[in-house]
């Protein structure tokens, strides 16, 4: 039976008006040293963004969000940051910023499969909650 491994994760936030400190969860970055796993999933609900900040540049924000999974994957196509080791890429991605795309605090967890943990976090923390009956 596989033993659970620790992982670190951060929620990716879209902060359309930084001065208002309101945000919309738009993805998750997950790093698991044991499994040599660094990945992100992103999505931007344009209707929720428009409700939060009418006129926010949704297409531009989506374009910038889509670079995060590429940086996690690494390699030449990810530029200079993509050349860093996984741990350094993770820390670079979750470093505090005061821009329209930020990450929340880093949290820890345990999992047997980091890809499944990432999908679980997306369902729980990013996708809209189902309406109550």
Secondary structure as UniProt FT lines:
FT   STRAND          5..14
FT   HELIX           18..20
FT   STRAND          24..32
FT   TURN            33..36
FT   STRAND          37..42
FT   HELIX           46..52
FT   TURN            54..55
FT   HELIX           58..73
FT   HELIX           76..78
FT   HELIX           79..82
FT   HELIX           86..93
FT   STRAND          101..103
FT   STRAND          107..111
FT   HELIX           114..121
FT   HELIX           122..126
//
